[in-house]
Amino acid sequence: DTEVTQTPKHLVMGMTNKKSLKCEQHMGHRAMYWYKQKAKKPPELMFVYSYEKLSINESVPSRFSPECPNSSLLNLHLHALQPEDSALYLCASSHTSGRAYNEQFFGPGTRLTVL
Amino acid sequence: AQSVSQHNHHVILSEAASLELGCNYSYGGTVNLFWYVQYPGQHLQLLLKYFSGDPLVKGIKGFEAEFIKSKFSFNLRKPSVQWSDTAEYFCATLGKVSNRLAFGKGNQVVVIP
C-alpha cells in the first residue's frame, strides 16, 4: 500500500467553526507532513512530525493545531480560521533515514473553503 | 538552506512537441532532487528523483531528467508531449537534516491538441 489518504476531500466552514482534517498512511513511514497549497502555487510546508513528535512548525498561526495520535495518523485541527486560509491542504509521509528513502508521498488533499 | 528555481513558468506547446523545463538548485553539497507533477484537480505525483549515480534519470510517463553538476541544473525533458501532459510541474530539493522539501515556483504546461 503506497497510498496516503485524506479526509474529507472538501470542507466548507465558517470562521467560528471547529473542524479537523485527517490523514492516514500504512507504509511504515515515521515522518508525516502538512502542507498548504494555494492555486497555481507550490506547496508550503506547515508542520513536520517525526516519530510522532512535532519537529518543525513553520511559524504557523495557532488557529492550526496539528496532532499525531500514532505513527499512521496525522490530524490538523482548525479553529477560528480566516477566509485567506482557504486552500488545498496536503498531507505527506516519508521514511526518516537513508537518503534514498526520503521521497515524500502525497495525499490527494482536502480542499478547504472558509466563509 | 537548499533551494531550487524554475523559469518559464507558463509553457504552451502542441502535441508531439518536445518539452524541457529548467531547474537550478543552490549548491549545498549533497543533492536530493525531485520532479513532481500535479494534473488538474489531482494530487502531487513523483515523476523522478536523483540522489546519486547515473546523472540521466528515467521517470514515469516517458519523462527524464539530467543532473548536470557543473551547471547546478536538473532539467526535465520529454521528447514528445501529449495533451494529457497538461499539468503543473514542480522541481524540489530536500534539506539534508530536516526533511524539509523546498519546491520551485512551478511550471504550468498546457499542451494543445
Interface residues (C-beta under 8 A of the other chain):
Chain A: A31 Y33 K40 K41 P42 P43 L45 V48 S50 S55 I56 L90 A92 S94 T96 R99 A100 N102 E103 Q104 F105 F106 G107 P108 G109
Chain B: T30 N32 F34 Y36 Q42 H43 L44 Q45 L46 K49 F51 S52 E88 F90 L94 S98 N99 R100 L101 F103 G104 K105 G106 Q108
